[in-house]
Amino acid sequence: MFDQDYWVFGYGSLVWQPGFPFRERHIARLSGFSRSFCMRSIHHRGTVSEPGLVLALDRDTAGFCDGVAFRVAAGNGLATIEYLRERELVSSAYLEQIHPIRLADGTQTQAVCYVIDEDHVQYCGGLDPEEQARIIAKAVGGRGPNTEYLYNTASHLNELGIEDPGLNWLSARVSQLSTGN
């Protein structure tokens, strides 16, 4: 599959920092999953002793996630999937899966998606938004502050016209906590 053009679905940091060459980029929708801060980050945005939170695709049969689909050219396919596996599968909390997505122009296609493994120790679905905000406000990991991850994701989704009211609320609340208000 990776020796021909394929799509990758981004919903968090891949939106603003894909880290791989792509031929096309389109707004897209993945049904059956929601964007959620449901994964404890012990590498990139937190540590084992002070985990942060990162986004994952959490199964939600009635929900959907709007994000960005990247079309990877055949010539870059193998290098890109190796890069993504090294980046996304560092702790095995994500599962690499292929799911149908719909591009903004209505085109249906299949995409590589990184979905949370609900049986993994880092899964923490259902955390109260206020608790999420407290964790994100203080966590720091190998790639920097958890706040940076949240703010970059929220601002880039907003720039693309992708509405995520929960993420916007969380961004505002974390900002309040970080400034002591």
N, C-alpha and C positions, 0 to 999 in steps of 0.2 A: 504493500500500500504506500509506503513512504518513498518509493522510487518514482512516484508520479505526483502531480499537483494534489494537495489536500488542504483542508481548512482546520484551523485551530480556533477554539472559542475562548475569549478572554473576558473576565468579569471583575477582576481585581487589579493586581499590579501589572498583569499582561496588557491591560488597557493603556497604561501610561509608560510602561517600560518592557516592551515585548522582548528585546534582546536578540532578535533574529530577523533576517531579511524576509520581506514578504512582498508578494506581487500586487495584492489588493487588500483593502481594509474596508469593511462595511459594518454598519450597525446590524445586529442580529438578535434573534430571540431563541432561547432554549426553553422549551416547555417541560414541566414536571420537576423543576428544581427552582430553588430560590437562592439568591445571594445572601449569605449569612456569616456573621462572625461566630462560627461554630467550631473553630479549630484552635487549640492552644498552640502557640508558636514558641518552640524551645530552641530554635536556631536563628531565624532571620529577624524576628521582632520581639524576642524575649529570650529567656534562658530557662534551663531546667529548674532552677530554684525560684525564678520569677517569670513565669510564662506570660507572653503577650497573647494577642488574639489576631488571627488573620482570617480573611474571607475564604469561604469554600462554597461549592454548590451542594446544598442540602436538599435531599429528596423532599418534594412537595407536590403531590399529585395534582393539586388544584392550582398550583402556582406557575410562575415563569421567571426567567431572568433575562433582562436585556443587557447586552454587552457588545463586544466587538469580535467579528470574525476576520481572521487573517488568512489569506490564501498564500500558501507556501509553494513556491515553484519546485518542480521535480528535481532540478539540479541542487537545491538546498535541502531537500526533504530529509535525507538521512542525518545530516549534521544538525538540522533543526530539532528533530525528535530526540536525538542524543542530548542536545542542550536542554530541552524541556524536561527530559527524564532526570537529568542531574539536578536541575533547579527545583522541579515540582515534587519529585519523589524522594527527597532527601531523608524523610523519616517514615515513609510508607503510609502516611496518613491519608494521602490522596490515592484514588484509583484512576488509572488512565482508561477512559472509555470512549467509545464512538457513539454519538447521539445525533439525531436529526435536529437541524436548526433551520430557521427561516430568516433569510436576509431581509432588510428593510424594503427591497423592491419586490418581495413576495417569493423569490427563488428559494426552493427547498434544497438542502444539501446535507451532508453528513460532516461532522467535525470532531476532532479530538477534544475531549473535555476532561478536566481534572475535578473529580467528584470526591467528596469526603467519604471515608470509610467509617460508617457509623459504629463499627465494632472496634475501632482503634482507640487506644488510651488517650489520644489527644482530642478526640471528638468531645464537644461540650455544647451540643445543640440545646436550645431552649433557655440560655442564660438571659436573665432580666437585662433590658437595655441599660439600666443604671449601673449594674455590675459590669457590663461590657465597657461602659465609659470609664469607670474607675480603673479597670485593668489597663485599658489602652492609654490612659493619661500618664501612667507611670512606667510602662514596660519599655525596655530597650534590648535589642539583640544585635547579632552580627552585622545586619544591614542597616542598623540605626534605630531611632525611636519609633515606637508603634504609632505615635501620633502622625509622623510623616507618612506612613503607609495609609492611614485613614484619610488624612487631608488630601494627599495626591489622588487617591482613588475617587473621593467625592468630587473634587474640583474637576478632574478630567471627565468624569461621567457627566457632570453639569455642562461642561464645555461642548460635549457631544450631543447635548439635548436628551440625555437618558435620565429620566426621573427615578429617583430612589429616595422617597421621603424619610425612610428609616435611617438611611446612611447620612442624610443631611441633618436629621435631628441629632444623631450620634456625634457628628462632626462639631456641631454647635455646643453640645453638652461637654464634650472633651475639651473644647476650647475654654469653656467656663471653668472647668476643674483645673486646667493647666494654668490659668491666670488667677486662680483663687477666688473666683466669684461664685 
